[in-house]
């Protein structure tokens, strides 16, 4: 089996960044570099009342993130990307 480079991008959502965060541009630039070098990319988004509801603008990923074709998207409802999600598989 050949090793794959997998990048997991967690909680990089509009609602999380509604309050200005330090180094947003630098973080996004680094994530985009990693995404371009990855064999597989998994975007993990938090779904929660108060602005992060699935389908809302707050739930959406930051628009400047590169989202390659074939990327996987996982929704989580806890502060754990593996709890009650398909990532454990």
Secondary structure, 3 states (H helix, E strand, C coil): CCCCCEEEEECCECCCCCCCCCCHHHHHHHHHHHHHHCCEEEEEEECECCCECCCCCCCCECCCCCCCCCCEEEEECCCCCCCCCHHHC
